Amino acid sequence: MSVTAAQGFEAAGVAVGLKSTGANDVAVVVNRGPKKVGAAVFTTNRAKANPILWSEQVIGDGLVEAIVLNSGGANCFTGSFGFQTTHQTAEKAAELLGIGAGDVLVCSTGLIGTGDEVFRGKVLDGVDQGIAALSTDGGEAASLAIMTTDSRPKRSVVTRGDWTIGGMAKGAGMLAPGLATMLVVVTTDADLDAAAADAALREATRVSFDRLDSDGCMSTNDQVTLLASGASGIRPDPVEFTSALTELCLDLAAQLQGDAEGASHDITIEVVGAANEDDAVTVGRSVARNNLFKAAIFGNDPNWGRVLAAIGTTDAAFDPYDVDVSFNGVRVCTAGGPDRPREEVDLTPRATHILIDLRVGDAAATILTNDLTHDYVHENSAYSS
Amino acid sequence: MSVTAAQGFEAAGVAVGLKSTGANDVAVVVNRGPKKVGAAVFTTNRAKANPILWSEQVIGDGLVEAIVLNSGGANCFTGSFGFQTTHQTAEKAAELLGIGAGDVLVCSTGLIGTGDEVFRGKVLDGVDQGIAALSTDGGEAASLAIMTTDSRPKRSVVTRGDWTIGGMAKGAGMLAPGLATMLVVVTTDADLDAAAADAALREATRVSFDRLDSDGCMSTNDQVTLLASGASGIRPDPVEFTSALTELCLDLAAQLQGDAEGASHDITIEVVGAANEDDAVTVGRSVARNNLFKAAIFGNDPNWGRVLAAIGTTDAAFDPYDVDVSFNGVRVCTAGGPDRPREEVDLTPRATHILIDLRVGDAAATILTNDLTHDYVHENSAYSS
């Protein structure tokens, strides 16, 4: 059900030829209210695609009525023509829905530099067809339309009493902090004001999508959007709502990790004993981005030396001779020296757990990443994306 | 000739079984004077191997008489036993040479965590045999003894008038700023005081080894050492000496790049038009470390979008819509938009040139890197290193 699980939302996914496969490639999600609240977080990449530049303006007043998303072209670095394409996309949706263009978000994903007249024509066609196809069970079709190299759609629903949160996500590569080539739309029928929606979204993404660092490469097009219709008539406690939203975002993040391009291991890097949360995140991210560590995991090699070498490049508080490292529950390094023999570690399961104890404090954080594989190299060298 | 090209030096390389192949694995270089000047730069990784911890103490007074290097084991994270091994190595060399242990540098390279009693016995044996084999034409044997996954030795000689600089290097992986798994020994018969040697070495490494960023992974064992014998009797102009030393270091850095693990392209990333040199280095490094860019080059794909996305993650001064990018002389991106068709770019040669013009100032810097290939993944996943 994804984005149509919550009351007050309609969605559609249609195929207009942006994908050569004939699969769905334009999605539309509309908030029928009664409230039309929106919040969004965007890539922190300074090279931002046209839809990001547009959506950053739209989100300013916290009022969003619809969102149009396309795969098959990022519309990034396509100049003023590309920005006009995004603008026309919002205007066409607004016209057909009888709303203002300034309340329509736009997202695009695909190859950078793609955004010519043919692309524009297809996207506008998709708006037409998508709005004609809107329905309260269009969530599944929409989730298919945003896929690029994803092997499967990502959907999640969380319900608390009488209100619901539903979401869809795409992204199997370039996942990184700052949200890389990740498009996420989350809808809820909870009654939220714009400030509450924004606060909950920022907190939920901070500990979910922002800690998914599949390959360290940050996209130009990432956007995570939360739309709230208030259709349940219930205004949840902010802490409870944030908790439910975080649960949903963590589920979607795990689905993104599990479908990362070419990966053969889903690696959870749990850092404990840190002086503070920032240190724990820094250490986890440094390990997650270390190609030698990632290649070792692909080779089922519990190479703790590469873990310590990666930690050593950070400015986190730690003593290299007082760090413990476990691979899948086996402590291979104690106090910066060898402990259990590496033969005891079984790295054949896809799920991989690295526990790093910095032994200086009580803070912790978990970073999700993937291994570096032949398939990753193949998928990112054999085709332009 | 490498480290024995300059007058006043003897060297040897011997095989003591640290390498299972039976190849040379311990090198000794001795400065016979008349001057015994030494300077060194070390990995900036906070997780430092035992030989680094030792050598940092030795170099303090600028006086170095000998250096012992071994492959086949990094002696890193091997506890106090490992530090004692390094200490004993220096003491044994000192005893045999009739000098002080505090004037003997030690370097190790190989698998982290390797440094048990067997390792110690072989290294000490290597000191014995190496010192017995010292000769003024031992530079070649020494350059073979420091190789690990290198497919060939790296040697270079630069002569200016009556003085000479010679050097050897090893390292085919983990090359990164801060000097990663790179061992370099450079000797000269120029007459330098310790301060001049240190200043020249820092400047030369800053623009050579520090700008070689093959895979972004920083080692625990890197060390670049300069030994000066003064045997030529000539005290060169500091600018001229630094220039010659830089030329030699750039040659060795290019040899390291050309032999990087699994690489199929040697990529020169030239950043011009930067506001300052730091910005140019930051931008070049960000592109050099972007796995998607590196995989694209492996696939002979001039994917300039990935270049701009990598630039966008930096804090350098630039406008994403006023950046030009060329691949091998073909301007594929002008002012942040498409220019020449990608079909015009020929990326089949191993030598690859990326030119990035930030168009905000006059500063420039060049970063050397490699592509991300199947062989890189294979070499770093199939074996522990």
Chai-1 contact restraints between the chains, C-beta under 6 A:
chainA,res_idxA,chainB,res_idxB,connection_type,confidence,min_distance_angstrom,max_distance_angstrom,comment,restraint_id
A,N45,B,G312,contact,1.0,0.0,6.0,A-B,restraint_1
A,N45,B,T313,contact,1.0,0.0,6.0,A-B,restraint_2
A,R46,B,G312,contact,1.0,0.0,6.0,A-B,restraint_3
A,A47,B,L308,contact,1.0,0.0,6.0,A-B,restraint_4
A,A47,B,A309,contact,1.0,0.0,6.0,A-B,restraint_5
A,A47,B,G312,contact,1.0,0.0,6.0,A-B,restraint_6
A,A47,B,P320,contact,1.0,0.0,6.0,A-B,restraint_7
A,F77,B,G336,contact,1.0,0.0,6.0,A-B,restraint_8
A,F77,B,G337,contact,1.0,0.0,6.0,A-B,restraint_9
A,G79,B,G337,contact,1.0,0.0,6.0,A-B,restraint_10
A,I112,B,G305,contact,1.0,0.0,6.0,A-B,restraint_11
A,G113,B,G305,contact,1.0,0.0,6.0,A-B,restraint_12
A,G113,B,P338,contact,1.0,0.0,6.0,A-B,restraint_13
A,D215,B,N291,contact,1.0,0.0,6.0,A-B,restraint_14
A,C217,B,N290,contact,1.0,0.0,6.0,A-B,restraint_15
A,C217,B,N291,contact,1.0,0.0,6.0,A-B,restraint_16
A,C217,B,L292,contact,1.0,0.0,6.0,A-B,restraint_17
A,M218,B,T313,contact,1.0,0.0,6.0,A-B,restraint_18
A,T220,B,A309,contact,1.0,0.0,6.0,A-B,restraint_19
A,N290,B,C217,contact,1.0,0.0,6.0,A-B,restraint_20
A,N291,B,D215,contact,1.0,0.0,6.0,A-B,restraint_21
A,N291,B,C217,contact,1.0,0.0,6.0,A-B,restraint_22
A,L292,B,C217,contact,1.0,0.0,6.0,A-B,restraint_23
A,L292,B,N380,contact,1.0,0.0,6.0,A-B,restraint_24
A,A295,B,V377,contact,1.0,0.0,6.0,A-B,restraint_25
A,A295,B,N380,contact,1.0,0.0,6.0,A-B,restraint_26
A,A295,B,S381,contact,1.0,0.0,6.0,A-B,restraint_27
A,F298,B,S381,contact,1.0,0.0,6.0,A-B,restraint_28
A,G299,B,S381,contact,1.0,0.0,6.0,A-B,restraint_29
A,G299,B,A382,contact,1.0,0.0,6.0,A-B,restraint_30
A,D301,B,S384,contact,1.0,0.0,6.0,A-B,restraint_31
A,N303,B,S384,contact,1.0,0.0,6.0,A-B,restraint_32
A,G305,B,I112,contact,1.0,0.0,6.0,A-B,restraint_33
A,G305,B,G113,contact,1.0,0.0,6.0,A-B,restraint_34
A,L308,B,A47,contact,1.0,0.0,6.0,A-B,restraint_35
A,A309,B,A47,contact,1.0,0.0,6.0,A-B,restraint_36
A,A309,B,T220,contact,1.0,0.0,6.0,A-B,restraint_37
A,G312,B,N45,contact,1.0,0.0,6.0,A-B,restraint_38
A,G312,B,R46,contact,1.0,0.0,6.0,A-B,restraint_39
A,G312,B,A47,contact,1.0,0.0,6.0,A-B,restraint_40
A,T313,B,N45,contact,1.0,0.0,6.0,A-B,restraint_41
A,T313,B,M218,contact,1.0,0.0,6.0,A-B,restraint_42
A,P320,B,A47,contact,1.0,0.0,6.0,A-B,restraint_43
A,G336,B,F77,contact,1.0,0.0,6.0,A-B,restraint_44
A,G337,B,F77,contact,1.0,0.0,6.0,A-B,restraint_45
A,G337,B,G79,contact,1.0,0.0,6.0,A-B,restraint_46
A,P338,B,G113,contact,1.0,0.0,6.0,A-B,restraint_47
A,L372,B,V377,contact,1.0,0.0,6.0,A-B,restraint_48
A,H374,B,H374,contact,1.0,0.0,6.0,A-B,restraint_49
A,H374,B,V377,contact,1.0,0.0,6.0,A-B,restraint_50
A,V377,B,A295,contact,1.0,0.0,6.0,A-B,restraint_51
A,V377,B,L372,contact,1.0,0.0,6.0,A-B,restraint_52
A,V377,B,H374,contact,1.0,0.0,6.0,A-B,restraint_53
A,V377,B,V377,contact,1.0,0.0,6.0,A-B,restraint_54
A,N380,B,L292,contact,1.0,0.0,6.0,A-B,restraint_55
A,N380,B,A295,contact,1.0,0.0,6.0,A-B,restraint_56
A,S381,B,A295,contact,1.0,0.0,6.0,A-B,restraint_57
A,S381,B,F298,contact,1.0,0.0,6.0,A-B,restraint_58
A,S381,B,G299,contact,1.0,0.0,6.0,A-B,restraint_59
A,A382,B,G299,contact,1.0,0.0,6.0,A-B,restraint_60
A,S384,B,D301,contact,1.0,0.0,6.0,A-B,restraint_61
A,S384,B,N303,contact,1.0,0.0,6.0,A-B,restraint_62
